[in-house]
Amino acid sequence: MAQTLAKDLDTVTLYERLGGAAGIRRIVDGAVAAHMDNPLIGHRFQPYADRPDRVEEIKQHTCDFFAAGSGGPDAYSGRSMTEAHRGMEIGGAEYDAAADDILRTMTTLGYGPATCAEVREIPRSLKPEIIHV
């Protein structure tokens, strides 16, 4: 029995460790709230504060992307990261601030260091596609 359980733990995807769609949604909700309050990047999100439909659209695209990239059941069908961020002239400090917000949100939600470290690699791998200054 214990041997079977250990084997099963080796096959658990990041998506499953994050709590599936509901867990990812909690992370995205928390991160977007943190982005709005972040002095380095809040100006990029505040214009949408009075447009809940647009904020929801951003959150849903982020959830879909995050789910697909973490081993979720569905493929991502949205724009590429390059296309989604074209013309925004995002710099390294802003990008790092957004990534830090995600990791702080995960820590607040109780995710362990190993899961946070694995998630940290997702934004690191996307950085060249998003920074355009």
ABEGO torsion letter per residue (X at the ends): XAAAAAAAAAABBAAAAAGEAAAAAAAAAAAAAAAAABAAAAAAAAAAAABAAAAAAAAAAAAAAAAAAAGBABBBABBBAAAAABGAGBBAAAAAAAAAAAAAAAAAAGBBAAAAAAAAAAAAAAAAAABBX
